[in-house]
Amino acid sequence: MSYADALAYLDAHSNYDLTGRITSPTLDRMQVLMNAMGDPQLAYPVIHITGTNGKGSTTQMITRLLLAHGLAVGTYSSPHLERLNERITRNCEPIDDDEFAEQVAAVADLEAITGVRPSYFEAVTAAAFRWFADIAVDVAVVEVGLLGRWDATNVCQSQVAVVTNIAVDHTEYAGPTTRHIATEKSGIVKPGSAVVIGETEPSLAAIFAEAGGATNFWRGEDFDVLENQLAIGGRLVVLRTPTTVYPDVFVPLHGRHQGDNAVVALTAVEAFFAAPVPGDLVIEGFAEVVMPGRFEVMGHQPLAIIDGAHNPAGADVCASVFFDDFDPSGRRILLVGFLLGRDPREMLAALRADEFDVVITCTAPSSRGMPATEISSAARALGCDEVLEIESLERAIDRALSIAGRDDAVLITGSLYVIGGARPYLRKIL
């Protein structure tokens, strides 16, 4: 099987990213595939991460802290921005095309043998678990794809289970309340898990504490951020874990929330080792953190920023970082596109779209892209002064940059499909 064949095989399977639908949530298919493979997901310890927002950043921080210890680290995350290989990495290097094709071919063979037809995400997850076993990683850092209990990643047995936070999202599968969502996410907790609970709402945090893990660590009680200051290129934080206070830690990511993610990640790594992390490794690990598409500065004069903010809670954080941390002196231009299923007015309100000088709407480059006309109607109803409607993402970017002066700022946000399309185009033209 070639790399192209592997992609074609996956594309022939049901894909939530394209349809927005999951039928019959179950782990049965994954369990059959894993058993047929010899349960590779049990061949290495796992740190398993769930939460509504912050999973990706926390996953990368944990990975870098483990790498600073000299471990071989397999990381599984989703979705990808530009290439599918980004989801499966060893020591932060994506799986190469030939190895990826080999692992997908193994899944395809087992589909023929077992008669089990996995979804797209299940097939990629099975390929990741198998590759991690083949290359003998010391530890796998695994990000949940959707919720937790029925997520394909939940066939693993986590030594550490991490929850970043809980907000309303994916209510078509868990809801309508945050308690329902927390209950679904708490399904990743296993009897032997140390549970790191980043959620601060007591009633929600209690759901994870009562999920049957071996040990619980609570934000605000066992760990917290003592200081969180704006710094050039990120944040300067003081982190308190269950064992140690770590002063003057630089986190090279934008936004106050990244300090919150940092203390969750550091506590998770302490829980994994059951010991404090040496201070020099903390500094080294965080210094190497990179998060493409998360408040990533793509250009200056004008300032061009991309940030994936695909739900209301993420949009609220995005707006706070843009206005509070960057506080551009010139005009503020918002370019945005969403997927169907979102409430465009709710998303635009969370982004504080009415505080921008210009709002440009586009259709996200996906079969589930919300029409630009629908977003622009919501923007006008919200009271935005100047609204431009441009169907194509690339033409929308061209327009945004053409009307921006040297002191202006362009924020490109919304669906990760928008970010995944904008990133390579901006690299080409800036």
C-alpha positions in Angstrom: 0.0 0.0 0.0 1.4 3.4 -1.0 0.8 6.6 1.0 -1.8 7.7 -1.6 -3.5 4.3 -1.3 -3.5 4.7 2.5 -5.2 8.1 2.3 -7.7 6.7 -0.3 -8.5 3.8 2.1 -9.2 6.1 5.0 -11.3 8.5 2.8 -13.5 5.5 2.0 -14.5 5.2 5.6 -17.0 7.2 7.6 -15.4 10.5 8.8 -16.8 12.7 11.5 -14.7 15.6 10.3 -16.5 15.5 6.9 -20.0 14.5 8.0 -20.3 15.8 11.5 -22.1 12.6 12.4 -21.3 9.6 14.5 -23.6 6.6 14.4 -23.8 4.1 17.2 -21.0 5.2 19.6 -19.1 2.1 20.7 -15.7 0.8 21.5 -16.5 -2.7 20.1 -14.9 -2.1 16.7 -11.7 -0.8 18.3 -11.5 -3.6 20.8 -11.8 -6.2 18.0 -9.0 -4.5 16.0 -6.8 -4.1 19.1 -7.2 -7.7 20.1 -6.4 -8.8 16.6 -3.2 -6.7 16.7 -2.2 -8.2 20.1 -3.3 -5.1 22.0 -0.4 -2.7 21.1 -2.1 0.0 23.2 -1.1 -1.9 26.3 2.6 -2.1 25.3 3.6 1.2 26.9 2.3 3.6 29.6 -0.2 6.2 28.5 -1.1 9.8 29.6 -4.6 10.4 28.3 -6.0 13.9 27.9 -9.6 15.1 27.6 -11.3 18.5 28.0 -13.3 21.0 26.0 -10.4 23.4 25.2 -6.7 23.3 25.8 -6.2 19.6 25.0 -3.8 20.3 22.1 -1.6 22.7 24.0 -1.6 20.5 27.1 -0.7 17.5 25.1 2.3 19.2 23.5 3.5 20.6 26.8 3.4 17.1 28.4 5.2 15.7 25.4 8.0 18.3 25.7 8.4 17.8 29.4 8.8 14.0 28.9 11.3 14.6 26.0 13.3 16.7 28.4 13.7 13.6 30.5 15.2 11.7 27.6 12.2 9.5 26.9 11.0 8.3 23.5 7.6 9.8 23.3 4.7 8.9 21.0 2.1 11.6 20.7 -1.4 11.2 19.1 -3.5 14.3 18.6 -6.2 15.5 16.3 -7.3 17.1 14.1 -4.4 18.0 11.8 -3.8 21.3 10.1 -2.1 20.5 6.9 -1.1 16.8 6.7 -2.6 13.7 8.4 0.8 12.6 9.5 0.9 15.5 12.0 -1.5 13.5 14.2 1.0 10.7 14.9 4.5 11.7 16.1 7.6 10.3 17.7 9.6 12.9 19.7 7.5 15.5 17.9 8.5 14.3 14.4 5.5 13.1 12.3 5.4 9.5 11.1 6.8 9.4 7.6 4.7 8.4 4.6 6.0 4.9 4.2 5.6 4.0 7.8 2.1 5.5 7.8 1.1 3.5 4.8 2.5 0.3 6.4 0.4 0.9 9.5 -2.8 1.7 7.6 -2.2 -1.4 5.4 -2.2 -3.5 8.6 -5.5 -2.0 9.7 -6.9 -2.7 6.2 -5.8 -6.3 6.4 -7.5 -6.8 9.7 -10.7 -5.3 8.4 -10.7 -8.0 5.7 -9.9 -10.7 8.3 -12.3 -9.6 11.1 -15.1 -8.2 9.0 -15.0 -5.1 11.3 -15.2 -1.8 9.3 -13.6 1.0 11.4 -14.4 4.6 11.0 -11.7 7.0 9.6 -10.7 8.1 13.2 -10.7 4.5 14.5 -8.4 3.4 11.7 -6.0 6.2 12.2 -6.1 5.6 16.0 -5.4 1.9 15.5 -2.5 2.7 13.2 -1.0 5.1 15.8 -1.2 2.6 18.7 0.4 -0.1 16.5 3.2 2.2 15.3 4.0 3.3 18.9 4.4 -0.4 19.8 6.5 -1.2 16.8 8.9 1.6 17.5 8.9 0.9 21.2 8.1 4.3 22.7 8.7 4.7 26.4 5.4 6.5 26.8 2.4 7.6 24.7 0.6 11.0 25.1 -2.8 10.5 23.7 -5.4 13.3 23.1 -9.0 12.3 23.0 -10.8 13.0 19.7 -14.3 13.5 21.0 -15.6 13.5 24.6 -14.1 10.4 26.1 -16.1 7.3 27.1 -16.7 6.1 23.5 -13.7 7.8 21.9 -11.6 5.4 19.9 -8.6 6.3 22.0 -10.3 5.0 25.1 -9.1 1.4 24.6 -5.9 2.4 26.3 -5.2 2.0 30.0 -4.0 5.3 31.2 -1.4 5.7 34.0 -2.4 9.4 34.1 -5.8 10.8 33.0 -6.0 14.5 32.5 -9.0 16.9 32.1 -8.2 20.4 31.1 -11.7 22.0 31.5 -15.4 21.5 30.8 -17.6 23.8 28.6 -20.6 23.3 26.5 -19.7 21.5 23.2 -20.7 18.5 21.2 -24.1 18.5 22.8 -25.5 16.3 20.0 -23.6 13.5 21.7 -23.5 14.5 25.4 -25.7 17.1 27.0 -27.5 19.3 27.4 -25.6 20.3 30.5 -21.9 20.5 31.4 -22.5 17.7 33.9 -23.5 15.4 31.1 -20.4 16.4 29.2 -18.2 15.9 32.2 -19.6 12.5 32.8 -18.8 11.4 29.2 -15.3 12.8 29.5 -14.7 11.1 32.8 -15.0 7.8 31.0 -11.2 7.9 30.3 -10.5 7.4 34.0 -9.3 3.9 34.7 -8.9 2.2 38.1 -5.2 2.7 38.1 -5.2 6.2 36.8 -3.8 9.2 38.6 -6.4 11.9 37.7 -5.3 15.5 37.1 -8.4 17.7 37.3 -8.0 21.1 35.7 -11.7 22.0 35.9 -12.4 24.3 38.9 -16.2 24.1 39.1 -16.6 21.9 42.2 -19.6 19.9 40.9 -17.9 19.1 37.6 -14.5 18.4 39.2 -16.2 16.0 41.6 -17.4 13.9 38.6 -13.8 13.1 37.7 -12.7 12.6 41.3 -15.5 10.0 41.7 -14.8 8.2 38.4 -12.7 5.5 40.1 -9.1 6.6 39.6 -6.4 5.7 42.0 -5.4 9.3 43.0 -6.9 12.7 42.3 -5.1 16.0 42.0 -7.4 19.1 42.0 -6.7 22.5 40.5 -6.8 25.1 43.3 -6.1 22.6 46.0 -3.2 20.5 44.8 -1.9 22.6 42.0 -2.4 26.1 40.7 -0.8 29.1 38.8 0.5 31.5 41.4 1.6 34.3 38.9 0.8 34.7 35.3 2.3 37.7 33.5 2.5 38.8 29.9 6.0 38.4 28.4 7.5 38.9 25.0 6.5 35.9 23.0 4.3 34.2 25.6 3.8 34.1 29.4 6.0 34.2 32.5 4.4 32.0 35.2 5.0 30.7 38.7 3.5 27.2 38.9 2.6 25.3 42.1 2.3 21.5 41.8 1.5 19.0 44.6 5.3 18.8 45.4 7.0 22.0 44.3 6.8 25.7 43.4 8.4 26.4 40.1 9.3 30.1 39.7 9.9 32.1 36.5 8.8 29.5 33.9 8.6 30.9 30.4 5.8 29.4 28.3 6.2 30.5 24.6 2.5 30.6 23.8 0.1 33.5 23.8 -2.8 33.9 26.3 -3.3 33.7 30.0 -5.0 30.4 29.6 -1.7 28.8 28.5 -0.5 29.3 32.1 -3.4 27.2 33.2 -2.6 24.5 30.6 1.1 24.6 31.7 0.3 23.7 35.4 -2.0 20.9 34.3 0.7 19.5 32.1 3.4 19.8 34.7 1.2 18.1 37.3 0.5 15.3 34.9 4.2 14.7 34.3 4.8 14.8 38.1 2.0 12.3 38.5 3.5 10.1 35.8 6.9 10.0 37.5 5.5 10.1 41.1 8.2 12.7 41.7 9.0 16.4 41.2 10.4 17.4 37.8 13.9 18.9 38.1 13.7 22.7 37.6 16.1 22.7 34.6 14.0 20.1 32.8 10.9 22.2 33.4 12.5 25.3 31.8 13.9 23.2 28.9 10.6 21.4 28.3 8.4 24.4 28.2 10.9 26.4 26.1 10.5 23.9 23.2 6.7 24.0 23.1 5.3 24.9 19.7 1.6 25.0 18.8 0.9 25.7 15.1 -2.4 27.4 14.5 -2.8 28.5 18.2 -2.4 32.3 18.2 0.4 31.9 15.8 1.9 35.1 14.4 2.3 34.7 10.7 3.4 38.2 9.7 4.1 41.7 10.9 3.1 45.2 9.5 0.3 44.4 9.3 0.2 41.9 12.2 -1.4 38.6 10.9 -2.5 36.1 13.5 -4.2 32.7 13.1 -6.0 30.9 15.9 -8.3 27.9 15.9 -11.4 28.9 17.9 -14.0 26.4 17.0 -16.4 26.6 19.9 -17.8 29.5 22.0 -15.5 29.0 24.9 -12.5 28.9 22.6 -13.8 32.0 20.8 -14.0 33.9 24.1 -10.4 33.0 24.9 -9.3 34.1 21.4 -10.9 37.5 21.8 -9.4 38.0 25.2 -5.9 37.2 24.0 -6.3 39.4 20.9 -7.6 42.5 22.7 -5.7 42.1 26.0 -2.3 40.6 25.1 -1.9 42.1 21.6 -4.0 45.3 21.9 -3.2 46.5 18.4 -2.9 50.2 17.9 -4.4 50.3 14.4 -7.5 49.0 12.8 -8.7 45.5 13.8 -9.8 43.2 11.0 -11.5 39.9 11.7 -11.6 37.1 9.1 -13.8 34.2 10.2 -15.3 31.0 9.0 -17.3 28.3 10.8 -18.6 24.8 10.3 -22.3 24.0 10.1 -23.8 23.2 13.5 -22.4 26.2 15.2 -24.5 29.2 16.1 -22.8 32.0 14.1 -24.2 34.8 16.3 -23.1 33.1 19.5 -19.6 32.5 18.0 -19.3 36.1 16.7 -20.5 37.5 20.1 -17.8 35.4 21.9 -15.2 36.8 19.4 -16.4 40.3 20.2 -16.8 40.8 16.5 -18.6 44.1 17.0 -15.4 45.6 18.4 -13.5 45.0 15.1 -13.4 47.7 12.5 -14.0 45.2 9.6 -15.4 41.7 9.7 -14.7 39.5 6.6 -16.7 36.2 6.4 -15.7 33.2 4.3 -16.9 29.7 3.8 -14.6 27.2 5.6 -12.9 24.9 3.1 -14.9 21.8 4.1 -18.0 20.0 3.0 -19.4 21.2 6.4 -18.4 24.8 5.8 -21.1 27.3 6.9 -21.9 29.6 4.0 -20.3 33.0 4.3 -23.7 34.6 3.7 -25.0 33.0 6.9 -22.1 34.3 9.0 -22.3 37.8 7.5 -26.0 38.0 8.3 -25.2 37.1 11.9 -22.5 39.8 12.0 -24.8 42.5 10.7 -27.4 41.4 13.2 -24.8 41.7 16.0 -24.2 45.3 15.0 -20.9 45.0 13.2 -20.2 48.2 11.2 -18.4 47.0 8.1 -19.0 43.4 6.9 -17.4 41.9 3.8 -18.6 38.6 2.4 -16.0 36.7 0.4 -16.7 33.0 -0.3 -13.1 31.8 -0.9 -10.7 31.7 2.0 -7.7 32.7 0.0 -9.5 35.6 -1.6 -10.7 36.7 1.8 -7.1 36.6 3.1 -6.0 38.7 0.1 -8.7 41.2 0.8 -7.9 41.4 4.5 -4.3 42.1 3.9 -4.9 44.6 1.1 -7.0 46.8 3.3 -4.7 46.5 6.3 -2.2 49.3 7.0 1.2 48.7 8.6 -0.2 49.3 12.1 -3.4 47.2 11.7 -4.0 43.7 12.8 -5.7 40.8 11.0 -7.1 38.0 13.1 -8.0 34.8 11.1 -10.0 32.4 13.2 -12.9 30.0 13.5 -12.9 26.4 12.2 -9.6 24.6 12.1 -10.3 24.0 8.4 -9.9 27.8 8.1 -6.6 27.7 10.0 -5.4 24.7 8.1 -6.0 26.5 4.8 -4.8 29.9 5.9 -1.5 28.7 7.3 0.2 27.4 4.1 -1.3 30.3 2.1 0.1 32.9 4.4 3.5 31.3 4.4 3.5 31.5 0.7 2.5 35.2 0.3 4.0 36.8 3.4 
